[in-house]
Amino acid sequence: FCMLLPGPEAMQLATYAGWRLHGLKGGLAAGLLFVVPGALVVLALAFIYAAFGKLAIVEAVFLGIKAAVFVIVIEALLRISRRALKQPVHWWIAGLAFIAIFFLALPFPLIVAAAALYGWLTTRGVASTSSIALAAGSAVATLKTVLIWLVVWIAPLLLLAVVFGRDHVLTELSLFFSKLAVVTFGGAYAVLAYMGQDVVTHYNWLTAGEMMDALGLAETTPGPLILVTEFVGTLAAIRDGGGPAWLMGLLGAFVALWATFAPCFLWVFAGAPFIEWINAQARLKGALQAITAAVVGVILNLAVWFALHVLFRSVGEIVRGPLHLWLPDVTTVDWRVLALAAISAVLLLWRHWSIPAVLAMAAAGSLVIGIVGG
């Protein structure tokens, strides 16, 4: 059920478990307590990074983290591929999704919509009549739930837009992360695949290296990986908010968290009473399988894009009509990142070290290289 929903499925699963035990109060308690502790840690790290991220010793540590993060994305890609690519057609969908986003720069929502439509149209099956009757009888209560949570989700973000104006970075963050909450199926790495390049190339809130740093920090903290959105929101608001850094940072973190997680309560509380009916819909499951296959191609795009920007100091983009090509300057390859990535790959993929241990090793190795090299 949670895999059918857009957004972070781990948080949604926690919310659903709480709802099953204690209704609305239980869902709120479980969902909030799943997110809030990690969010406080990420907020502190984001402020520290904003203040000290340019120091040489900090940059040396994060060089290793970038190398390890690249391998972590590869490991996630392999793990999701094993779950998602069960039929030959799924491999075709993944390959076409990669071509569409990497070479043609097509929007992620369009790729998801196309995959969902294909899965829906090529799957056969009907729901049981009892499940359909149960769903129909709950329509009024569901509509009430949807309207309440739409207001909860949108009202605070709309208030900030009115106060700061439509062109302010907080308004842009609200729109961007709200859109992410609606169109990103497939878990945190699907969100990252959509978010990473837009944050760097379209909005210029972070550099590619800083985006990798954000992912590395999120991997090492408690709570869901999707808290990387909070890191992005905090840094973007501090840099472009035009006000006191502490206030803009707090507001940026709030916007990112609210736009990312408030919709999760909407999806779960509105959909949970219908779970038997939803799970009986073969076409919905077919659409989800096609979306998950497409997400594999999108995450492969994320891995290649990260690799280019981490392994090479200079990467250029060539546009020829609808075709987009990212071409690195091979003379700018960073041997330090290459070596640390190779070691991280051995430890994570072969020796099966934990992600925090691999990140710690890569950071320590990078720091040693930095000290030895002056």
C-alpha positions in Angstrom: 0.0 0.0 0.0 2.7 2.5 0.9 4.7 1.6 -2.2 1.6 2.8 -4.2 1.9 6.2 -2.6 4.2 9.1 -3.7 6.8 10.2 -1.2 8.9 8.5 1.4 7.4 5.0 1.9 9.3 4.3 5.2 7.6 7.2 7.0 4.3 6.3 5.5 4.6 2.7 6.7 5.4 4.0 10.2 2.3 6.3 10.1 0.1 3.4 8.8 1.3 1.2 11.7 0.4 3.9 14.2 -3.0 4.4 12.5 -3.8 0.7 12.7 -3.0 0.6 16.4 -4.5 3.9 17.7 -6.2 5.7 14.8 -5.4 9.3 14.0 -3.5 10.0 17.2 -1.4 6.8 16.7 -0.6 7.7 13.1 0.5 11.2 14.0 2.6 10.0 16.9 4.3 7.3 14.8 4.9 9.5 11.8 6.2 12.5 13.7 8.5 10.5 16.0 9.9 8.7 12.9 11.0 12.0 11.5 11.5 14.6 14.2 14.7 13.2 15.9 16.6 12.9 12.7 15.3 16.2 11.5 16.8 17.9 14.5 20.2 16.3 13.8 20.1 17.2 10.1 19.2 20.8 11.0 22.2 21.1 13.3 24.5 19.6 10.7 23.2 21.9 8.0 23.9 25.0 10.1 27.4 23.7 10.9 28.0 23.0 7.2 26.8 26.5 6.3 29.3 28.0 8.7 32.3 25.7 8.3 31.9 23.8 5.1 34.5 25.8 3.2 37.3 25.1 5.7 40.1 23.0 4.1 39.9 20.2 6.7 36.1 20.0 6.2 36.5 19.9 2.5 39.1 17.1 2.8 36.7 15.0 4.9 33.8 15.5 2.4 36.0 14.5 -0.5 36.0 11.0 0.9 32.3 11.2 1.7 31.5 12.1 -1.9 33.5 9.1 -3.1 31.6 6.8 -0.8 28.2 8.2 -1.6 28.7 7.5 -5.3 29.2 3.8 -4.3 26.2 3.9 -2.0 24.0 5.0 -4.9 25.4 2.2 -7.0 24.5 -0.3 -4.2 21.0 1.1 -3.9 20.6 0.8 -7.7 21.6 -2.9 -7.6 19.3 -3.5 -4.7 16.3 -1.8 -6.3 17.0 -3.5 -9.6 16.8 -6.9 -8.1 13.3 -6.0 -6.7 12.0 -4.1 -9.7 13.3 -5.8 -12.8 11.4 -9.1 -12.7 10.4 -9.4 -16.4 12.1 -8.5 -19.7 9.7 -5.6 -20.3 10.8 -4.1 -17.0 14.4 -3.9 -18.3 13.1 -2.1 -21.4 11.2 0.4 -19.3 14.3 1.1 -17.1 16.5 1.5 -20.2 14.0 3.9 -21.9 13.6 5.9 -18.7 17.4 6.3 -18.5 17.6 7.5 -22.1 14.6 9.8 -21.6 16.1 11.6 -18.5 19.8 11.4 -19.2 20.0 12.0 -23.0 16.7 13.8 -23.7 16.3 15.7 -20.3 12.6 14.8 -20.2 10.8 15.8 -16.9 10.7 13.1 -14.2 6.9 13.4 -13.8 6.4 12.8 -17.5 8.5 9.6 -17.3 6.6 8.4 -14.2 3.2 9.1 -15.9 4.2 7.3 -19.1 5.4 4.2 -17.2 2.2 4.2 -15.0 0.0 4.5 -18.1 1.8 1.6 -19.8 1.6 -0.6 -16.7 -2.1 0.2 -16.3 -3.0 -0.5 -19.9 -1.1 -3.7 -20.1 -2.4 -5.3 -16.9 -5.6 -7.2 -16.6 -7.7 -7.9 -13.5 -10.7 -6.7 -11.4 -11.4 -6.1 -7.7 -13.7 -8.2 -5.6 -17.3 -6.8 -5.2 -17.0 -6.7 -1.4 -13.9 -4.5 -1.5 -15.6 -2.2 -3.9 -18.7 -1.8 -1.7 -16.5 -1.1 1.3 -14.7 1.6 -0.6 -17.9 3.2 -1.8 -19.4 3.4 1.7 -16.4 5.4 3.0 -16.4 8.1 0.3 -17.8 11.0 2.5 -15.4 10.4 5.3 -12.5 10.2 2.9 -13.5 13.4 1.2 -13.5 15.2 4.6 -10.1 13.7 5.5 -8.6 14.9 2.1 -9.9 18.4 2.5 -8.7 18.8 6.1 -5.2 17.5 5.2 -5.0 19.6 2.1 -5.5 22.7 4.2 -2.9 21.5 6.8 -0.4 20.9 4.0 -1.0 24.0 1.9 -2.1 26.8 4.3 1.3 27.3 6.1 3.2 27.3 2.8 0.7 29.7 1.3 1.1 32.0 4.2 4.8 32.2 3.8 4.4 32.9 0.1 2.1 35.8 0.9 4.5 37.2 3.5 7.7 36.9 1.4 6.3 37.1 -2.2 6.1 34.6 -5.1 9.7 35.1 -6.2 11.3 34.5 -2.8 13.4 31.4 -2.2 11.0 30.1 0.5 8.1 30.2 -2.0 10.2 28.4 -4.6 11.2 25.8 -2.0 7.5 25.3 -1.1 6.5 24.7 -4.7 9.4 22.5 -5.5 9.1 20.2 -2.5 5.3 20.0 -2.8 5.7 18.9 -6.4 8.2 16.3 -5.3 5.7 15.0 -2.7 3.2 14.3 -5.5 5.2 12.8 -8.3 8.1 10.9 -6.7 7.3 7.2 -6.5 9.9 4.6 -5.5 11.4 5.8 -2.2 14.1 8.2 -1.2 16.5 7.5 -4.2 13.7 8.3 -6.6 13.3 11.7 -4.9 17.0 12.2 -5.0 17.2 11.4 -8.7 14.6 14.1 -9.4 15.8 16.6 -6.9 19.6 16.4 -7.4 19.9 17.8 -10.8 17.1 20.4 -10.4 18.7 21.7 -7.2 22.1 22.1 -8.9 21.4 23.0 -12.5 18.0 24.7 -12.5 17.8 26.5 -9.2 21.5 26.8 -8.4 20.8 26.4 -4.7 23.7 23.9 -4.2 26.7 22.8 -6.2 26.9 19.1 -7.3 29.6 18.6 -4.7 27.4 20.1 -2.0 24.5 17.9 -3.1 26.8 14.9 -2.6 27.8 16.2 0.9 24.1 16.5 1.7 23.4 12.9 0.8 26.5 11.8 2.8 25.3 13.6 5.9 21.8 12.2 5.5 23.2 8.7 5.2 25.0 9.0 8.6 22.2 10.4 10.6 19.2 8.7 12.3 15.9 8.9 10.5 14.9 8.5 6.9 17.3 9.3 4.1 14.7 11.7 2.6 15.8 14.2 5.3 18.3 15.3 2.7 15.5 17.7 1.5 15.8 19.5 4.9 19.5 20.0 4.3 18.8 21.5 0.9 16.1 23.8 2.1 18.2 25.1 5.0 21.2 25.9 2.9 19.1 27.4 0.0 17.3 29.7 2.4 20.4 30.8 4.3 22.1 31.8 1.1 19.2 33.4 -0.8 16.7 34.3 1.8 17.9 37.9 2.3 17.4 37.9 6.1 19.1 36.8 9.2 20.8 33.5 8.5 19.5 31.7 11.5 15.9 32.7 10.7 16.1 31.9 7.0 17.7 28.6 7.8 14.9 27.6 10.2 12.2 28.7 7.7 13.9 26.8 4.9 14.1 23.6 7.0 10.5 24.0 8.0 9.3 24.5 4.4 11.3 21.4 3.2 10.1 19.2 6.0 6.4 20.4 5.8 6.2 20.1 2.1 7.8 16.6 2.1 6.0 15.0 5.1 2.6 16.7 5.5 1.3 15.1 2.3 2.3 11.7 3.7 -0.4 12.0 6.4 -2.9 13.0 3.7 -2.1 9.9 1.6 -2.1 7.5 4.5 -5.1 8.8 6.4 -7.2 9.1 3.3 -6.1 5.7 1.8 -5.7 3.4 4.8 -9.5 2.6 5.1 -9.3 1.5 1.4 -6.2 -0.7 1.7 -8.0 -4.0 0.9 -9.7 -2.4 -2.1 -6.5 -0.9 -3.3 -4.5 -4.1 -3.0 -7.2 -5.9 -5.0 -6.6 -3.6 -8.0 -4.5 -5.5 -10.4 -4.1 -2.5 -12.7 -2.8 -0.4 -9.9 -0.2 -3.0 -9.1 0.8 -3.2 -12.8 1.2 0.6 -12.9 3.3 0.5 -9.7 5.6 -2.2 -11.2 6.1 -0.2 -14.3 6.9 3.0 -12.3 9.4 1.1 -10.1 11.1 -0.2 -13.3 11.3 3.3 -14.6 12.7 4.5 -11.3 15.7 2.1 -11.8 16.6 4.0 -15.0 16.2 7.3 -13.2 18.5 6.2 -10.4 21.0 5.0 -12.9 20.9 8.6 -14.3 21.6 9.9 -10.8 24.5 7.5 -10.4 26.1 8.5 -13.8 25.5 12.2 -13.1 27.1 12.0 -9.6 30.0 10.0 -11.0 30.8 12.6 -13.7 30.7 15.5 -11.2 32.6 13.7 -8.5 35.3 11.9 -10.5 36.1 14.9 -12.8 36.8 18.5 -11.9 35.4 19.8 -15.2 32.2 18.6 -16.8 30.5 20.3 -19.7 27.0 19.9 -21.3 26.4 19.8 -25.1 22.9 20.4 -26.4 22.0 19.4 -30.0 18.3 19.8 -30.5 16.5 17.4 -28.1 19.8 15.6 -27.3 21.7 16.5 -24.1 25.2 15.1 -23.5 27.4 15.5 -20.3 31.0 15.3 -21.3 33.8 15.3 -18.7 37.3 16.7 -19.4 39.3 13.4 -18.9 42.4 15.3 -18.0 40.7 16.6 -14.8 40.0 13.2 -13.3 40.6 13.2 -9.5 42.7 10.1 -8.6 41.9 10.6 -4.9 38.2 10.2 -5.4 38.8 7.3 -7.8 40.9 5.4 -5.3 38.6 6.1 -2.4 35.5 5.1 -4.5 37.3 1.8 -5.4 38.0 1.0 -1.7 34.5 1.9 -0.7 33.1 -0.4 -3.4 35.2 -3.3 -2.1 34.1 -2.7 1.5 30.4 -2.1 0.7 29.6 -4.4 -2.2 32.0 -7.3 -1.4 32.8 -7.1 2.3 29.3 -5.8 3.1 30.4 -3.2 5.6 27.6 -1.0 7.0 27.1 2.4 5.3 28.2 4.5 8.3 31.4 2.4 8.5 32.2 2.9 4.8 31.5 6.6 5.1 33.8 6.9 8.1 36.6 5.0 6.4 36.3 7.1 3.2 36.3 10.4 5.3 39.3 9.2 7.3 41.2 8.2 4.2 40.5 11.5 2.5 41.7 13.4 5.6 44.9 11.4 5.6 45.5 12.1 1.9 44.8 15.8 2.5 47.3 16.0 5.4 50.0 14.1 3.5 49.4 16.2 0.4 49.5 19.5 2.4 
